[in-house]
Amino acid sequence: MPKTDPIIERNFIGVGYGRMHAATCGAGFPVLLLHQTPRSWDEYRDVLPLIGGHRRAIAIDTPGFGDSEPLPGIPTIEGWAAAAFELLSALAVERFAVVGHHTGAAIAAEIAARAPDRVAAAVLSACPFVDAARRERHANQRVIDDVTERADGSHLAELWNRRRPFYPENDTELLRRFMADALRSGPLAVEGHRVVNRYRMEDRLGLIACPTLVLVPENDPNARSGNAVAAAICGSVMRSIPGAQVPFPDQMPAIFAEQVDGFLRDHGC
């Protein structure tokens, strides 16, 4: 019989603050997948079966995105990391690998720094490097998804066109998936970027003790901090991915999964 892809299962999981949504696929060593702002688990829709062919892939909706309820109060990277730990505990996951892209990479870094005894390996894709200089630079800067809602819907075209230069030319499918997630996340489509820019990452990267792969999508302007991220994590490995853009996981799912799978395999995960 021909081999079939493992099935993606979607579930709501109760945690301390409310409900979180997770899409899981496959069996074996657990791998947590964290998306960028303002996406959802859908960013890994095509990656899940590829990683799930060898492991237990778990893609979650960060609180306030996708189908996960938002955290009470002001969201933080630390709060999102804590919610991820609660979800993993509810799934009876003790030791795991963590993978994140953009905002997800910042959350993944916090997870790896917070629990070195539980995180076996980390893959940080297009990870920002947030230090005092970046926090000051971005304090009052307009973020990419900040558009004013208008009754005639013209803000939707504005958002589409603000994002379009960072996506493959004429790939309306990827942009449509982005728009669906951005509209669902409401104000967090903007605030999620600000959460990253408030994070004291420079205090945390040096605490990461697990094997770490820093992926740099070459055509993603937000990934230019790859060298700084890699330099701050002892023993990390950095790889550049030609042609990869802002939507790297869903733009090139096979290449993304191959990078993750190979690194985890090399480190016994």
Protein Blocks (a to p, Z undefined) as FASTA:
>chain_A
ZZddddddddddddfklccddddededjddddddddfbdfklmmmmmmmmmmmmccdddd
dehiajbccdehjddfklmmmmmmmmmmmnopabdcdddehjlmmmmmmmmmmmmmlmmb
dcdehiacddfklmmmmmmgccfklccddfklmmmmmmmmmmmmmpcehilklmmmmmmm
mmmnmmmlmmmmmmmmmpcfklmmmmpmbdcdddddfklmklmmmmmmmmmpghiacddd
ehiafklmmmmmmlmmmmmmmmmmmnoZZ
